[in-house]
Amino acid sequence: MKNFETGCLYLLILLNLFTRGFAGVSHIVRRYSVPEDHFLFLCCDSDPDNPNMEWRNGAGQVIASKKGAAVSYLNQNKYHISDGYLQIKDLERADAGEYYCNGHLEAEVEVLTGQTFYISEGRTLLIPCESDKKQVWSFRKERSPRRVNIFTVFRNGTIIRMRDDPQGRFVPYHKALEIVRLELEDSGKYMCNSNVVARLTVIKGEADGGCKDLI
Ligand SMILES: *[C@@H]1O[C@H](CO)[C@@H](O)[C@H](O)[C@H]1NC(C)=O
């Protein structure tokens, strides 16, 4: 009998680990780096089928909620919910931090200033371009004379890709270029319609021993 109980316990633990593992795979906490004054859309990935949403910041304050048709905000000028997304407008330093949807951590947001960025690998970067015309995005690697076109976004929404992107890391985002899961080789200059809009240096993640020099 004892063995049977222990067996059941092990089975439960295994099952728990199994489902947790799955949740971990399907729900990724997004780590965004976004320049100030731009906006960001967050999706409630951990609870996608729930039509009701309650968004909280890292301090635990409810910043936006949607229950049925009723929508309310902590600050109407700052937040907006539509089509299942929370929009954070006019990003400023104070908006940096964690964002929770229905109790689950969805995103961690870093707010950048200027156009020279030092960002850890693995994060997701948004590079805005205010041009209302078509946007031709290009990239020049550090110490490389060659400019490589990434894609063109036409005003009618048509996107023409000019560069191989098998993992889909370069994504057109409302008036911005989104680079998902930054890699060290993404370091360089980014141009929108030939204007430099970002100088990026991707730095090695902390997992690789960022505290090595501390004794
Ligand atoms: C969008 O605009 C581009 C460039 O003007 C054109 O080549 C393309 O056919 C257009 N696409 C649609 C769906 O209208």
The ligand as a Tripos MOL2 file, in Angstrom:
@<TRIPOS>MOLECULE
LIG
   14    14     1     0     0
SMALL
NO_CHARGES

@<TRIPOS>ATOM
      1 C1          1.3310   47.9000  -52.8460 C.3       1 LIG1
      2 O1          2.2150   48.8600  -53.3910 O.3       1 LIG1
      3 C2          3.3190   48.3190  -54.0990 C.3       1 LIG1
      4 C3          4.2280   49.4870  -54.5250 C.3       1 LIG1
      5 O2          3.5100   50.5750  -54.9670 O.3       1 LIG1
      6 C4          2.8050   47.5020  -55.3030 C.3       1 LIG1
      7 O3          3.9090   46.9350  -55.9870 O.3       1 LIG1
      8 C5          1.8920   46.4090  -54.7880 C.3       1 LIG1
      9 O4          1.3460   45.7090  -55.8750 O.3       1 LIG1
     10 C6          0.7820   46.9880  -53.9360 C.3       1 LIG1
     11 N1          0.0260   45.8850  -53.3430 N.am      1 LIG1
     12 C7         -1.3050   45.8940  -53.2350 C.2       1 LIG1
     13 C8         -1.8860   44.6800  -52.5870 C.3       1 LIG1
     14 O5         -2.0000   46.8130  -53.6220 O.2       1 LIG1
@<TRIPOS>BOND
     1     1     2 1
     2     1    10 1
     3     2     3 1
     4     3     4 1
     5     3     6 1
     6     4     5 1
     7     6     7 1
     8     6     8 1
     9     8     9 1
    10     8    10 1
    11    10    11 1
    12    11    12 1
    13    12    13 1
    14    12    14 2
@<TRIPOS>SUBSTRUCTURE
     1 LIG1         1 GROUP 0 **** ****
